[in-house]
Amino acid sequence: MKYVEVVANSGVSSTVSAIAEKFEAQDFRLGAVAKDGTQPMRLVVNDDALQGVLDALQNLLSTSTDTRVLVLPVEVSLPKPKGAEEQKKKDSATASREALYESVEKGARLDVNYLVLVMLSTIVAAIGIIENDIAVVIGAMVIAPLLAPNLALSLGTALGDTHLLRKATWTLLAGILLTLGLSVVIGALWPSPITSDALLSRTRVGVESVALALASGAAAVLSLTTGLSSVLVGVMVAVALLPPAAAFGLMLGQARFGLAIGAGLLLLVNIVCVNLAGNLVFFVKKVRPRTWLEKQKAKRAMLVWITGWLVMLIILVLIIYTRRWLAR
């Protein structure tokens, strides 16, 4: 449930009241009209109706420069409205488009904190892989900030937002390249060949790798859209990206190119699958822009990206099976 307060010219109060009635707001109140003619209007709406209410309000108030719309979460509402238990059981925890964008955009920024966390997680992951210490590798995945840029890439596609797409692409690319570069240096400086099971397992790729990455991407977007904790899902995404990237760099640093190719293929498959699953979930959840024209552009962009990811995945799977066939 959300508390929505609109401060606008009192002349639109009847229209805002109609919006509240259309979307079955739990409560609608009008405040006193101020000297400048503005009036606060307060709505309490269910989570599943929030996006419709915000879109309607933006369409109504888009030409006005002195309006403000505030959205706050409602922790407790007494007495409980009718049907509260049934409403709680529904999939109504879907976050609004604006809340999704704000959350994802912050995490997709390429700044010093992001780069430092990537460096630290790479060092920890590389040492854990070399020493075959799974607990250390898991610790690295906890601090790896690779979830947000992948989510931003999928959300930018769903909204047709080229600015967010570019930002997410550069942030993700910078994180992967930094991981690879640092791992190459560690691999080159390591005094002995690295033969741990943790490393070798990241140089083999198969159908199970595709399934894991698809599940990680889908879970990541579901956690975002339903408002659930993304900590564990972030670890899942890091499982798909950080260890293969570190293994790829370590093998390149040791000039063991056969194993490096396997790790590189695993990394590419995981990146493609995470983003493909994310795009599909946003499509199914009907996360769209507000206006008709933006929706049409976003729909075309979504179809192009999903098709591109699918084609890339098919090519990678064919390469994997070709390598297996040649290795017999």
RODO-2510 file (C-alpha; in nm, 4 decimals, decimal comma):
residues 328
     n   res          X          Y          Z
     1     m     0,0000     0,0000     0,0000
     2     k     0,1255     0,3497    -0,0868
     3     y     0,0408     0,7017     0,0279
     4     v     0,0272     0,9425    -0,2674
     5     e     0,0098     1,3159    -0,2080
     6     v    -0,0568     1,5537    -0,4965
     7     v    -0,0061     1,9280    -0,4592
     8     a    -0,1636     2,1007    -0,7582
     9     n    -0,4098     2,3698    -0,8614
    10     s    -0,7425     2,3194    -0,6876
    11     g    -0,9164     2,3171    -1,0251
    12     v    -0,7994     1,9609    -1,0950
    13     s    -0,9305     1,8179    -0,7667
    14     s    -1,2398     1,6683    -0,9296
    15     t    -1,0263     1,4938    -1,1916
    16     v    -0,7895     1,3592    -0,9265
    17     s    -1,0952     1,2361    -0,7354
    18     a    -1,2089     1,0530    -1,0498
    19     i    -0,8644     0,8944    -1,0810
    20     a    -0,8860     0,7783    -0,7182
    21     e    -1,2290     0,6265    -0,7866
    22     k    -1,1155     0,4602    -1,1112
    23     f    -0,8225     0,2856    -0,9455
    24     e    -1,0219     0,2020    -0,6309
    25     a    -0,8111     0,4032    -0,3883
    26     q    -0,8494     0,2935    -0,0258
    27     d    -0,8853     0,6568     0,0792
    28     f    -0,9029     1,0021    -0,0836
    29     r    -0,8883     1,3344     0,1024
    30     l    -0,8668     1,7002     0,0014
    31     g    -0,6704     1,9536     0,2021
    32     a    -0,7302     2,3257     0,2402
    33     v    -0,6756     2,5521    -0,0608
    34     a    -0,3689     2,7728    -0,0168
    35     k    -0,3480     3,1423    -0,1057
    36     d    -0,1726     3,0597    -0,4333
    37     g    -0,4608     2,8351    -0,5392
    38     t    -0,2828     2,5051    -0,4810
    39     q    -0,4446     2,2258    -0,2844
    40     p    -0,3052     1,9039    -0,1322
    41     m    -0,4869     1,5875    -0,2420
    42     r    -0,4123     1,2620    -0,0640
    43     l    -0,4707     0,9083    -0,1890
    44     v    -0,4008     0,5690    -0,0346
    45     v    -0,3706     0,3086    -0,3114
    46     n    -0,2807    -0,0579    -0,3385
    47     d     0,0590    -0,1460    -0,4789
    48     d    -0,0833    -0,3041    -0,7924
    49     a    -0,2747     0,0156    -0,8747
    50     l     0,0128     0,2551    -0,8036
    51     q     0,1590     0,2607    -1,1544
    52     g    -0,1798     0,3316    -1,3122
    53     v    -0,2437     0,6146    -1,0668
    54     l     0,0983     0,7712    -1,1306
    55     d     0,0559     0,7486    -1,5080
    56     a    -0,2879     0,9111    -1,4897
    57     l    -0,1572     1,1889    -1,2634
    58     q     0,1404     1,2562    -1,4894
    59     n    -0,0860     1,2786    -1,7940
    60     l    -0,3111     1,5216    -1,6069
    61     l    -0,0367     1,7387    -1,4589
    62     s     0,2309     1,7187    -1,7305
    63     t     0,1691     2,0761    -1,8496
    64     s     0,1800     2,2288    -1,5013
    65     t     0,5096     2,3493    -1,3542
    66     d     0,3943     2,4109    -0,9959
    67     t     0,2751     2,0614    -0,9054
    68     r     0,4347     1,7918    -0,6974
    69     v     0,3563     1,4212    -0,6530
    70     l     0,4991     1,2394    -0,3502
    71     v     0,4826     0,8644    -0,2918
    72     l     0,5469     0,7119     0,0514
    73     p     0,5167     0,3520     0,1733
    74     v     0,2404     0,2783     0,4236
    75     e     0,3745     0,0628     0,7055
    76     v     0,0493     0,0381     0,9016
    77     s    -0,3103     0,1294     0,8168
    78     l    -0,5775     0,1065     1,0884
    79     p    -0,8445    -0,0078     1,0790
    80     k    -0,7576    -0,2648     0,8152
    81     p    -0,9419    -0,2047     0,4877
    82     k    -1,1851    -0,4640     0,3603
    83     g    -1,0211    -0,7409     0,1641
    84     a    -0,6781    -0,6646     0,3100
    85     e    -0,5913    -1,0309     0,3548
    86     e    -0,6966    -1,1179     0,0009
    87     q    -0,5009    -0,8224    -0,1320
    88     k    -0,1928    -0,9340     0,0589
    89     k    -0,2083    -1,2739    -0,1079
    90     k    -0,2090    -1,1241    -0,4562
    91     d     0,1063    -1,0427    -0,6461
    92     s     0,0569    -0,6788    -0,5624
    93     a     0,4009    -0,5940    -0,4324
    94     t     0,5119    -0,4860    -0,7779
    95     a     0,7162    -0,1696    -0,7518
    96     s     0,6267     0,1305    -0,9669
    97     r     0,8259     0,2081    -1,2770
    98     e     0,9697     0,5236    -1,1208
    99     a     1,0783     0,3373    -0,8064
   100     l     1,2395     0,0658    -1,0183
   101     y     1,4265     0,3236    -1,2235
   102     e     1,5545     0,5170    -0,9236
   103     s     1,6740     0,2016    -0,7478
   104     v     1,8472     0,0564    -1,0526
   105     e     1,9977     0,3810    -1,1789
   106     k     2,1795     0,4432    -0,8504
   107     g     2,3404     0,1006    -0,8573
   108     a     2,4481     0,1320    -1,2206
   109     r     2,6685     0,4365    -1,1679
   110     l     3,0325     0,3937    -1,2610
   111     d     3,2084     0,5532    -0,9653
   112     v     3,5034     0,4921    -0,7351
   113     n     3,3024     0,2807    -0,4907
   114     y     3,1937     0,0452    -0,7688
   115     l     3,5478     0,0046    -0,9017
   116     v     3,6950    -0,0495    -0,5550
   117     l     3,4363    -0,3178    -0,4760
   118     v     3,5081    -0,4902    -0,8075
   119     m     3,8819    -0,4861    -0,7313
   120     l     3,8373    -0,6223    -0,3801
   121     s     3,5928    -0,8936    -0,4862
   122     t     3,8230    -0,9955    -0,7723
   123     i     4,1258    -1,0304    -0,5446
   124     v     3,9261    -1,2324    -0,2913
   125     a     3,7714    -1,4512    -0,5633
   126     a     4,1069    -1,5134    -0,7335
   127     i     4,2723    -1,6181    -0,4072
   128     g     3,9750    -1,8376    -0,3181
   129     i     3,9892    -2,0077    -0,6583
   130     i     4,3658    -2,0592    -0,6406
   131     e     4,3483    -2,2001    -0,2886
   132     n     4,0347    -2,4026    -0,3704
   133     d     3,8557    -2,2348    -0,0800
   134     i     3,4846    -2,2201    -0,1643
   135     a     3,4000    -2,0143     0,1442
   136     v     3,6375    -1,7406     0,0285
   137     v     3,4871    -1,7475    -0,3213
   138     i     3,1389    -1,7093    -0,1731
   139     g     3,2634    -1,4140     0,0321
   140     a     3,3872    -1,2502    -0,2868
   141     m     3,0493    -1,2937    -0,4504
   142     v     2,8759    -1,1271    -0,1567
   143     i     3,0690    -0,8025    -0,2096
   144     a     3,0743    -0,8109    -0,5916
   145     p     2,8543    -0,5222    -0,7209
   146     l     2,7616    -0,6911    -1,0498
   147     l     2,3854    -0,7196    -0,9964
   148     a     2,2897    -0,3553    -1,0531
   149     p     2,4398    -0,2992    -1,4013
   150     n     2,2749    -0,6161    -1,5300
   151     l     1,9392    -0,5071    -1,3896
   152     a     1,9884    -0,1603    -1,5374
   153     l     2,0642    -0,3103    -1,8779
   154     s     1,7398    -0,5103    -1,8703
   155     l     1,5311    -0,2212    -1,7364
   156     g     1,6783     0,0203    -1,9914
   157     t     1,5733    -0,2224    -2,2635
   158     a     1,2209    -0,2570    -2,1209
   159     l     1,1775     0,1211    -2,1062
   160     g     1,3612     0,1972    -2,4311
   161     d     1,5892     0,4273    -2,2285
   162     t     1,9090     0,4646    -2,4303
   163     h     2,0758     0,6742    -2,1596
   164     l     2,0299     0,4011    -1,8987
   165     l     2,1360     0,1373    -2,1535
   166     r     2,4628     0,3184    -2,2247
   167     k     2,5331     0,3777    -1,8560
   168     a     2,4633     0,0137    -1,7650
   169     t     2,6702    -0,1183    -2,0565
   170     w     2,9739     0,0896    -1,9647
   171     t     2,9438     0,0037    -1,5956
   172     l     2,9128    -0,3694    -1,6612
   173     l     3,1917    -0,3617    -1,9197
   174     a     3,4205    -0,1698    -1,6833
   175     g     3,3552    -0,4216    -1,4049
   176     i     3,4232    -0,7244    -1,6263
   177     l     3,7362    -0,5716    -1,7821
   178     l     3,8727    -0,4705    -1,4413
   179     t     3,8126    -0,8238    -1,3127
   180     l     3,9847    -0,9737    -1,6170
   181     g     4,2824    -0,7365    -1,6040
   182     l     4,3432    -0,7865    -1,2339
   183     s     4,3063    -1,1645    -1,2678
   184     v     4,5540    -1,1733    -1,5565
   185     v     4,8106    -0,9941    -1,3415
   186     i     4,7521    -1,2320    -1,0487
   187     g     4,7774    -1,5340    -1,2780
   188     a     5,0980    -1,4082    -1,4384
   189     l     5,2615    -1,3364    -1,1021
   190     w     5,1543    -1,6604    -0,9348
   191     p     5,4681    -1,8720    -0,8951
   192     s     5,3176    -2,2134    -0,9765
   193     p     5,0514    -2,3605    -1,2082
   194     i     4,6963    -2,3267    -1,0762
   195     t     4,5185    -2,6626    -1,0793
   196     s     4,2462    -2,6324    -0,8148
   197     d     3,9052    -2,7884    -0,8665
   198     a     3,7461    -2,4468    -0,8124
   199     l     3,9358    -2,3205    -1,1161
   200     l     3,8876    -2,6198    -1,3423
   201     s     3,5116    -2,6257    -1,2754
   202     r     3,4934    -2,2704    -1,4171
   203     t     3,6568    -2,3781    -1,7437
   204     r     3,3809    -2,6254    -1,8282
   205     v     3,0503    -2,5081    -1,9708
   206     g     2,7348    -2,7055    -2,0475
   207     v     2,3568    -2,6940    -2,0445
   208     e     2,3545    -2,6714    -1,6650
   209     s     2,5487    -2,3446    -1,6920
   210     v     2,2794    -2,2012    -1,9189
   211     a     2,0068    -2,3051    -1,6737
   212     l     2,1919    -2,1500    -1,3771
   213     a     2,2450    -1,8179    -1,5534
   214     l     1,8833    -1,8007    -1,6755
   215     a     1,7579    -1,8695    -1,3233
   216     s     1,9913    -1,6029    -1,1811
   217     g     1,8728    -1,3357    -1,4245
   218     a     1,5051    -1,4175    -1,3730
   219     a     1,5404    -1,4203    -0,9944
   220     a     1,7235    -1,0871    -1,0008
   221     v     1,4452    -0,9071    -1,1871
   222     l     1,1715    -1,0739    -0,9814
   223     s     1,3417    -0,9625    -0,6602
   224     l     1,3536    -0,6070    -0,7927
   225     t     0,9950    -0,5864    -0,9175
   226     t     0,8425    -0,7448    -0,6083
   227     g     1,0427    -0,5422    -0,3576
   228     l     1,2112    -0,8461    -0,2033
   229     s     1,5665    -0,8457    -0,0726
   230     s     1,8193    -0,8619    -0,3553
   231     v     2,1198    -0,9611    -0,1439
   232     l     2,0992    -1,3353    -0,2064
   233     v     1,9995    -1,2783    -0,5687
   234     g     2,3038    -1,0545    -0,6076
   235     v     2,5150    -1,3466    -0,4925
   236     m     2,3478    -1,5656    -0,7574
   237     v     2,4348    -1,3186    -1,0319
   238     a     2,7880    -1,2898    -0,8968
   239     v     2,8132    -1,6714    -0,9103
   240     a     2,7406    -1,6513    -1,2815
   241     l     2,9821    -1,3654    -1,3573
   242     l     3,2643    -1,3165    -1,1070
   243     p     3,4239    -1,6659    -1,0787
   244     p     3,4249    -1,7313    -1,4576
   245     a     3,5729    -1,3874    -1,5227
   246     a     3,8420    -1,4433    -1,2591
   247     a     3,9162    -1,7939    -1,3936
   248     f     3,9391    -1,6543    -1,7484
   249     g     4,1904    -1,3920    -1,6395
   250     l     4,3952    -1,6357    -1,4312
   251     m     4,4293    -1,8763    -1,7233
   252     l     4,5217    -1,5971    -1,9621
   253     g     4,7858    -1,4815    -1,7143
   254     q     4,9337    -1,8319    -1,7046
   255     a     4,9167    -1,8658    -2,0855
   256     r     4,6919    -2,1732    -2,0619
   257     f     4,4732    -2,0683    -2,3503
   258     g     4,2730    -2,3906    -2,3862
   259     l     4,1337    -2,3566    -2,0341
   260     a     4,0992    -1,9809    -2,0822
   261     i     3,8701    -2,0377    -2,3824
   262     g     3,6459    -2,2612    -2,1698
   263     a     3,6214    -2,0003    -1,8941
   264     g     3,5621    -1,7253    -2,1499
   265     l     3,2773    -1,9213    -2,3077
   266     l     3,1211    -1,9764    -1,9652
   267     l     3,1442    -1,6035    -1,8920
   268     l     2,9835    -1,5082    -2,2252
   269     v     2,7040    -1,7649    -2,1830
   270     n     2,6297    -1,6335    -1,8343
   271     i     2,6211    -1,2686    -1,9422
   272     v     2,3855    -1,3494    -2,2306
   273     c     2,1569    -1,5695    -2,0181
   274     v     2,1331    -1,3288    -1,7238
   275     n     2,0287    -1,0424    -1,9513
   276     l     1,7991    -1,2564    -2,1672
   277     a     1,6136    -1,3805    -1,8596
   278     g     1,5962    -1,0266    -1,7202
   279     n     1,4442    -0,8932    -2,0431
   280     l     1,1892    -1,1732    -2,0556
   281     v     1,0767    -1,1164    -1,6954
   282     f     1,0369    -0,7405    -1,7479
   283     f     0,8358    -0,8198    -2,0621
   284     v     0,6092    -1,0643    -1,8780
   285     k     0,5688    -0,8234    -1,5836
   286     k     0,4603    -0,5551    -1,8344
   287     v     0,7107    -0,2925    -1,7250
   288     r     0,6542    -0,0260    -1,9903
   289     p     0,7074     0,3493    -2,0442
   290     r     0,4145     0,5845    -1,9850
   291     t     0,3183     0,7254    -2,3260
   292     w     0,1989     0,5329    -2,6315
   293     l     0,4900     0,6470    -2,8495
   294     e     0,7465     0,5507    -2,5860
   295     k     0,5740     0,2137    -2,5452
   296     q     0,6034     0,1441    -2,9174
   297     k     0,9727     0,2359    -2,9200
   298     a     1,0398     0,0285    -2,6093
   299     k     0,8533    -0,2700    -2,7564
   300     r     1,0679    -0,2605    -3,0693
   301     a     1,3846    -0,2243    -2,8619
   302     m     1,2818    -0,5162    -2,6389
   303     l     1,2161    -0,7424    -2,9384
   304     v     1,5509    -0,6483    -3,0936
   305     w     1,7443    -0,7138    -2,7721
   306     i     1,5666    -1,0411    -2,6915
   307     t     1,6264    -1,1623    -3,0471
   308     g     1,9903    -1,0568    -3,0253
   309     w     2,0453    -1,2349    -2,6937
   310     l     1,8750    -1,5496    -2,8267
   311     v     2,0888    -1,5528    -3,1405
   312     m     2,4050    -1,5034    -2,9349
   313     l     2,3030    -1,7845    -2,6994
   314     i     2,2374    -2,0233    -2,9888
   315     i     2,5766    -1,9414    -3,1409
   316     l     2,7537    -1,9956    -2,8086
   317     v     2,5759    -2,3288    -2,7495
   318     l     2,6782    -2,4432    -3,0988
   319     i     3,0390    -2,3462    -3,0241
   320     i     3,0262    -2,5386    -2,6955
   321     y     2,8980    -2,8569    -2,8579
   322     t     3,1435    -2,8204    -3,1458
   323     r     3,4334    -2,8025    -2,8985
   324     r     3,3026    -3,1099    -2,7194
   325     w     3,2715    -3,2995    -3,0474
   326     l     3,6260    -3,2051    -3,1536
   327     a     3,7625    -3,3049    -2,8116
   328     r     3,6403    -3,6661    -2,8520
***
